[in-house]
């Protein structure tokens, strides 16, 4: 829905709400006032009639004349005299139907006034009680006339509100149209500035866009100068001082074929690709100079690492990608973790909100390995690291660990996925998730792929990152859902890739599939990795809304690293969270983590979300987690 339609809808809703509220209050107060006035009139008329009859003889003719004189005025519905023993002495009743207001209005807003009563005496003795009930037709006529007046005023107010709303929307539309033209000009590399509108909110936006245009203009000039400098400095990156891509690609074969070490061992080591995330956003926050200073610091750090040994190599592959070749190192994970901490420490304190700064993918190599295969494997490791979460790293043991993974390139993988999907060479491995009492909550499904007929089954970590690069996570996830629907294992949790969530085509296919099995949807638990959910939050919000309506339960897996954004989850209707294994591991011995997880469970429970721990290794961890308030457990230590 467009912004203008939303504003029009808001104007209409506010006007209707105001009218309905004022109408209801006015009608209620007026009706109450009229009923009170009728009651008082009934009392006065009853007292007057009782006094008049008390002073006259009590024969039926005299009493009848007195009642008739009052009743013939046409204002009364009933006048009666009841003797002390309950007998009716005299009575006049008018069954007149009021034509002062429509019948539906009378039924909707009836007026009921209490009868007026008075004692009639006869020489200090009680003769009877006179009861007077006025006819409400005059009051209903007055109420109907007020209603007509209110409706007329509402129509006038509605027309004025519409006119004012149209003027306001027109005043908003003009600067917005100018901003759209400015944005189109930017895409055409035309640096157009606009005058700032009078509306404060739009003025700040226009000012920011004008500043952006000026920065883009300056950046365009700077990039042109950098390209000229790069042409002059063929062998080194002008910003960081590191080797450039051409130099690196020319020297990588030498680095991989240096032969044996001094100790006689075959030369080996690790190759790391470091990627800075969203360099454009960093540039926007720090400015061009600040970003260049940051890149220079990164270059200095990598140059220092490379200078510790003569056969190390550091280079900048492109704007956000760097590479390190480190021979003769055993613990690649420790090295990647240390490098990640040193890189994130370079961020200025003023830019601490840029938490997701870098990812590192590493691959072990051996003497004689082919450069293209090593770089492809390192790129796969980087893709896996990017899927793990913020500032994550991932190490692949080496090419020898899986001949298929090392030998297959992207083109091969496309054929592998195509054949596997056509022949349905996928299956689900199920692991139970139990509650604290040991009863099963659901089965956690992990997908496996048979890349070659009669070959080994690959774990999801071996192929999901590649599927994401090939934009094939949608068909893979759709296949997993089909297997889950066919399964007889009861309730099943299936993990979906964030790429599937953001792919509207496959999301629509998935929704169409589930609508065909409304009863089976209720046993599906669909979960998305935390990193992807917050990275594509609006798409995830829409995903939650759509599939919750279908009856599925929605959750987030690997949760805990974006706890500061927990408040975003309150309106999604989430059913569960699966806490990341890094928080669960050794929880029985980690007091600080226990406090964090206990508070997380309490917070989640307050909005109706259950919390599940994964990768539970031991009975001690299981007991500690139950004590902290976890609703579900899974892992090798859960029995």
C-alpha positions, -999 to +999 in steps of 0.1 A: +000+000+000+014+034-010+022+061+016-006+083+003-032+056+006-020+049+041-023+086+050-058+088+034-067+057+054-054+073+086-075+104+079-106+084+073-101+062+103-094+092+126-125+109+113-147+079+117-134+071+151-140+107+163-175+106+149-184+072+163-170+082+197-187+116+199-219+102+184-221+074+210-213+097+239-238+123+227-266+098+221-260+082+255-260+114+274-290+129+255-311+097+260-302+097+297-311+133+301-345+128+283-353+098+304-346+118+336-368+147+324-397+122+316-393+107+350-396+141+367-426+149+345-442+116+355-437+124+392-450+160+389-481+149+369-488+120+394-485+144+424-507+170+408-534+144+399-532+128+433-537+162+450-566+171+428-584+138+434-577+139+471-597+172+474-627+159+455-653+132+461-642+098+452-670+086+430-660+069+397-674+097+375-653+124+393-622+103+392-627+094+356-631+131+346-599+140+364-579+113+347-595+120+313-587+157+316-550+149+320-549+119+296-565+138+267-535+160+264-519+132+244-487+132+263-492+101+284-490+065+277-507+052+309-526+068+338-541+044+364-553+044+400-547+013+421-566+007+454-547-005+485-560-040+479-544-041+444-576-035+423-576-011+394-600+018+403-595+036+369-571+034+340-564+051+307-540+035+282-528+049+248-513+025+223-502+052+199-474+043+177-449+072+174-441+085+139-416+110+152-386+088+144-380+057+122-389+024+138-354+011+135-341+041+153-366+036+181-355+000+184-318+010+184-322+038+209-352+031+231-363+056+258-377+041+290-386+065+318-397+053+352-434+059+361-445+086+385-464+075+416-483+094+443-507+086+471-544+096+470-559+102+505-596+102+516-600+119+550-567+107+563-572+074+548-553+060+518-576+058+489-551+045+463-520+052+443-520+071+410-494+059+384-485+081+355-463+071+325-456+097+298-454+088+262-417+089+249-426+100+213-416+137+220-383+126+235-376+102+206-384+130+182-359+153+199-333+125+199-338+118+162-335+155+154-302+156+173-290+126+154-297+142+120-278+173+132-248+152+142-248+134+109-249+167+090-220+181+110-201+149+105-204+152+067-193+188+068-163+179+091-155+149+069-155+171+038-132+196+056-109+169+068-107+154+033-099+189+019-072+195+045-058+160+041-056+165+003-037+198+008-013+181+033-007+152+010-001+175-019+025+194+001+042+161+009+039+146-026+058+175-043+091+171-023+088+133-025+086+135-063+116+157-063+135+131-042+125+103-066+138+124-095+170+129-075+174+092-069+169+085-106+195+110-114+220+093-090+215+060-109+223+078-141+254+093-124+239+128-125+246+145-092+214+166-087+206+186-056+172+197-046+158+226-025+149+216+011+112+214+017+095+232+046+083+200+064+110+193+091+110+155+086+113+157+048+138+185+051+161+163+071+157+135+045+164+160+016+194+173+034+208+138+039+202+129+003+219+162-008+248+153+014+249+118-001+249+133-036+278+155-027+297+126-012+290+104-042+302+131-064+334+135-044+338+097-043+334+094-080+362+120-085+384+102-059+377+068-075+388+082-109+420+094-093+426+060-077+422+042-109+448+064-125+471+058-096+465+021-098+474+020-134+508+036-125+513+013-095+509-020-112+522-043-085+509-028-053+476-016-039+479+022-035+458+023-004+471-005+017+505-010+003+499-048+000+504-068-032+476-065-056+457-094-072+478-098-103+510-100-082+494-125-059+481-147-087+515-147-103+533-157-071+507-181-056+520-211-076+555-205-062+541-203-027+524-236-031+554-253-046+583-243-024+592-280-018+603-292+016+609-273+048+643-271+065+633-300+087+626-322+058+588-321+061+566-315+031+557-278+028+521-271+040+501-243+055+469-223+053+454-198+028+430-173+043+405-150+025+394-121+046+363-102+035+352-068+050+315-066+052+296-038+036+325-015+029+301+010+014+283+014+048+317+018+066+326+044+040+293+062+047+299+063+084+336+070+085+339+090+053+364+083+025+394+094+046+384+074+076+378+043+055+412+047+038+429+050+072+411+019+083+422+000+052+458+012+057+456-002+093+444-035+080+471-035+054+497-028+080+484-056+102+485-081+074+519-069+063+532-074+098+518-109+099+534-117+065+568-102+075+572-127+104+585-153+078+600-148+044+577-172+026+545-156+038+524-136+014+497-110+019+476-093-008+445-073-014+423-091-040+397-064-044+380-036-024+368-058+005+388-090+000+423-097+013+443-129+013+471-144+034+493-174+027+509-187+059+531-218+056+540-242+084+512-235+108+492-262+125+463-246+144+445-227+116+414-221+138+435-204+165+452-182+140+419-173+122+403-164+156+433-143+166+433-125+133+395-118+136+400-102+170+428-080+157+408-069+127+377-060+147+398-041+172+408-017+144+372-003+141+370+032+157+351+033+190+327+058+174+317+031+149+311+004+175+276-002+160+293-018+130+295-052+147+295-074+116+329-063+103+346-092+086+345-129+078+375-153+072+376-185+052+406-207+055+419-238+037+448-261+045+471-268+016+498-292+008+528-289-015+518-293-051+481-283-047+466-264-076+460-227-071+425-226-087+413-255-065+428-240-033+411-206-040+378-223-048+379-243-015+389-211+004+360-193-013+337-221-001+351-218+034+344-180+033+308-186+021+303-210+051+318-184+075+294-157+062+265-180+070+277-187+105+272-152+119+289-120+127+327-119+125+328-156+120+356-178+105+356-213+090+385-236+082+383-265+057+407-293+066+420-296+031+414-311-003+422-346+008+393-346+032+367-350+004+378-357-031+345-347-045+344-313-028+379-305-039+376-316-075+341-302-082+339-266-094+308-244-096+298-257-129+301-293-117+280-285-086+252-271-107+249-304-125+252-323-092+223-303-077+203-307-109+207-345-110+201-349-073+169-329-074+156-348-105+164-381-089+155-371-053+189-380-039+181-362-006+171-375+027+164-363+062+183-374+093+161-370+124+172-362+159+147-360+188+141-328+208+127-335+242+112-314+270+126-315+306+104-345+314+118-365+285+087-363+263+094-356+226+087-320+214+096-327+178+122-343+156+149-321+143+156-328+105+190-324+090+192-327+052+218-350+035+228-350-002+240-380-022+262-362-048+269-393-068+248-423-074+256-450-048+281-425-033+285-411+003+259-389+018+272-353+023+264-332+054+245-299+049+276-279+058+294-295+027+269-282+001+245-255+015+269-227+011+275-237-025+238-240-031+234-205-018+260-192-043+242-210-071+208-196-059+196-232-054+186-231-017+150-227-027+147-261-045+168-278-018+146-265+010+114-273-009+127-308-013+133-310+024+098-298+032+083-325+009+103-352+027+091-338+060+054-339+049+058-374+037+074-385+069+055-404+096+077-392+124+052-368+139+062-331+144+094-322+125+116-291+126+131-281+092+157-254+088+153-230+059+181-209+044+178-171+045+182-171+007+149-191+005+132-166+027+142-137+006+133-155-027+097-146-033+093-171-060+102-201-039+084-187-009+052-187-029+059-222-041+064-233-005+032-216+006+013-231-023+026-266-013+017-262+024-018-249+015-025-283-001-019-301+032-035-279+059-035-306+085+002-316+079+012-279+083+004-280+120+032-305+126+059-285+108+084-264+128+102-240+104+134-223+116+158-198+101+194-190+112+197-160+134+223-142+113+201-144+082+169-135+101+183-102+113+202-095+081+169-098+061+145-088+089+116-074+069+116-105+047+117-127+078+088-107+093+067-113+063+077-150+063+065-153+099+032-137+091+025-159+061+035-192+075+020-187+109-014-182+092-008-216+076-005-232+110+033-238+110+054-230+141+082-205+134+115-203+152+151-190+150+181-213+153+217-205+164+202-177+185+222-156+210+246-134+190+220-107+183+205-106+217+206-068+217+180-068+190+157-091+209+130-065+211+125-068+173+111-103+178+082-093+201+057-087+173+066-116+151+046-143+169+076-166+172+071-200+187+106-210+197+143-202+198+171-226+195+201-213+214+235-215+196+258-243+207+285-219+217+264-208+247+253-244+256+288-260+255+300-265+291+271-245+306+273-264+338+307-247+345+301-212+331+284-190+356+282-159+334+266-178+306+242-193+331+230-158+341+227-148+305+207-179+295+184-177+325+176-141+317+170-150+281+146-178+290+127-156+313+124-129+287+114-153+260+088-169+282+073-135+290+062-132+253+052-169+249+084-182+232+098-216+242+136-220+244+155-250+232+192-259+237+211-277+209+243-297+209+239-309+245+269-331+252+265-344+287+240-351+315+255-324+336+248-298+308+213-312+305+206-308+342+220-273+343+199-262+312+167-276+328+174-257+359+179-225+339+144-228+325+149-244+290+118-260+275+136-284+251+169-301+247+186-319+218+221-333+211+242-364+216+240-361+254+201-361+255+186-395+261 
